[in-house]
């Protein structure tokens, strides 16, 4: 019989190997369980941090979207929901292409996401009712924030500025061309008294037009720099009387009479005399320019609870309803309805609108049923408070 004692070392070795392997597997399983618990805890911490981040972003005034590396929307704050017209019942994640369908923009987004965690700027988003400037802010390597700043007002101002420059160049080109042409006429034909007189009168007239245009632009610029009104009040009747005196020659030439009807207490009109004089000058000038021969321009004021109302009306052709909302734009002239060629620059009512806005008032324009245009200026005013009446200084006629 073969002795089995020589197998004992092998059995012990195999048993030791089994125990070692079992212990190693147990430790590996423990590490896996520990790693899984850590992963779960990490995921919970990330979810809590995401919830806190979403809560924080919900209180930000700008539209913000949280997206993943594929461009799917994971969260949108209230401002973003409103900007992209997301329904309240919408659940995330959602593809961003559902809310914004511009292939070129999404191509730029994909390129930016490939560069995470580097921050990056994206093209502006042009929605139906606003323009958003977008910046990509990374949240690690797999998520990012789309921070969308509403620049609609800035874009509108840029468009208006460009239009203003074009209109200004157009309105300055005609008088400058006339001045240059007649200056050359004087240079070559100055010995002829008739040509010299005609050229001198034209140069003076066109130079006056340019000066008036520049004064009007300066007025608009000054009003824009100081948006708030003041506690000053002025004597409406006195300022209106001064304006009518300055406009008398123009009114007589057009055979137009000016009538005033102001309420008692009009000596406390809630506007500085400087701005009131400018406002009335532009309104009366505009009314006379478009009044028919033998027509009437009316200035009247009424007292209402909490405000005062000033009305200036004429008996001219009125303004087309399609153009009523545009006549307060700079350089706009309602040529199709107010057919008279006054040689104005289209800044008169724009200046009036700026002045009224300066005092937190409201400007309204109506076509009268009896014919003509009525301009209403409504200004807030507390009739119980006292204020200082600003003095009326002598002036020269101003035209816009």
Long-range contacts (C-beta under 8 A, 24 or more apart in sequence): 50-74, 50-75, 53-139, 57-145, 62-147, 62-148, 62-149, 62-150, 63-132, 63-148, 63-150, 64-145, 64-146, 64-147, 64-148, 65-96, 65-145, 65-146, 65-148, 66-139, 66-143, 66-144, 66-145, 66-146, 67-96, 67-113, 67-143, 67-144, 67-145, 67-146, 68-93, 68-142, 68-143, 69-113, 69-116, 69-141, 69-142, 69-143, 69-144, 70-113, 71-95, 71-96, 71-97, 71-106, 71-109, 71-110, 71-113, 72-96, 73-99, 74-143, 80-148, 83-127, 83-130, 83-132, 83-148, 83-150, 84-127, 100-125, 100-127, 102-126, 109-136, 112-136, 113-144, 116-140, 116-141, 116-142, 116-144, 117-141, 122-146, 124-151, 131-155, 160-330, 163-331, 164-330, 164-331, 167-330, 167-331, 167-346, 168-213, 168-217, 168-331, 171-213, 171-331, 171-345, 171-346, 172-210, 172-213, 174-206, 175-206, 175-207, 175-209, 175-210, 176-206, 176-210, 178-202, 178-203, 178-206, 179-203, 179-206, 179-207, 209-343, 209-345, 212-345, 212-398, 212-399, 212-400, 213-345, 213-347, 215-398, 215-400, 216-345, 216-347, 216-348, 216-351, 216-400, 217-347, 219-278, 219-351, 219-354, 219-400, 220-330, 220-347, 220-350, 220-351, 220-354, 223-351, 223-354, 223-355, 223-357, 223-358, 224-354, 226-358, 227-357, 227-358, 228-358, 229-270, 229-271, 229-358, 229-359, 229-360, 230-272, 231-387, 231-388, 232-271, 232-272, 232-273, 232-387, 232-388, 232-389, 232-390, 233-267, 233-268, 233-269, 233-270, 233-271, 233-387, 233-388, 233-389, 233-390, 234-269, 234-271, 234-272, 234-273, 234-276, 234-389, 234-390, 234-392, 235-266, 235-267, 235-269, 235-273, 235-389, 235-392, 236-262, 236-266, 236-267, 236-269, 236-276, 236-301, 236-310, 237-262, 237-266, 237-267, 238-267, 238-392, 239-269, 239-273, 239-276, 239-277, 239-280, 239-392, 240-280, 240-299, 242-277, 242-392, 242-394, 242-395, 243-277, 243-280, 243-281, 243-284, 244-284, 246-281, 246-395, 246-396, 246-397, 246-398, 247-281, 247-284, 247-285, 247-288, 247-397, 250-285, 250-288, 251-288, 251-297, 254-288, 254-289, 254-291, 254-293, 255-293, 255-294, 255-295, 256-288, 256-291, 256-293, 256-294, 256-295, 256-296, 256-297, 257-295, 257-296, 257-297, 258-284, 258-288, 258-296, 258-297, 258-298, 258-299, 259-296, 259-297, 259-298, 259-299, 260-298, 260-299, 260-300, 261-298, 261-299, 261-300, 261-301, 262-299, 262-300, 262-301, 263-301, 263-302, 263-303, 265-303, 265-383, 266-301, 267-389, 268-383, 268-387, 268-389, 269-301, 269-308, 269-310, 269-379, 270-308, 270-359, 270-379, 270-380, 270-381, 270-387, 271-355, 271-359, 271-379, 272-390, 273-390, 273-391, 273-392, 273-393, 274-390, 275-355, 275-358, 275-359, 277-392, 277-395, 278-351, 278-355, 278-398, 279-351, 279-352, 279-355, 279-356, 279-377, 280-312, 281-397, 281-398, 281-399, 281-400, 282-348, 282-349, 282-351, 282-352, 282-400, 283-312, 283-348, 283-352, 283-375, 284-312, 285-348, 285-399, 285-400, 286-314, 286-344, 286-348, 286-349, 287-312, 287-313, 287-314, 287-316, 287-373, 288-314, 289-340, 289-342, 289-344, 290-314, 290-316, 290-317, 290-338, 290-340, 290-342, 290-373, 291-315, 291-316, 291-372, 292-316, 295-372, 303-383, 304-378, 306-380, 306-381, 306-382, 307-361, 307-378, 307-379, 307-380, 307-381, 308-378, 308-379, 308-381, 309-376, 309-377, 309-378, 310-376, 310-377, 310-378, 310-379, 311-374, 311-375, 311-376, 311-377, 312-374, 312-375, 312-377, 313-368, 313-372, 313-373, 313-374, 313-375, 314-372, 314-373, 315-370, 315-371, 315-372, 316-340, 316-371, 316-372, 316-373, 317-371, 317-372, 318-367, 318-368, 318-371, 318-372, 318-373, 319-365, 319-367, 319-373, 321-367, 324-365, 324-367, 327-365, 328-352, 328-353, 328-363, 328-365, 344-399, 344-400, 345-400, 347-400, 348-400, 349-375, 351-400, 352-377
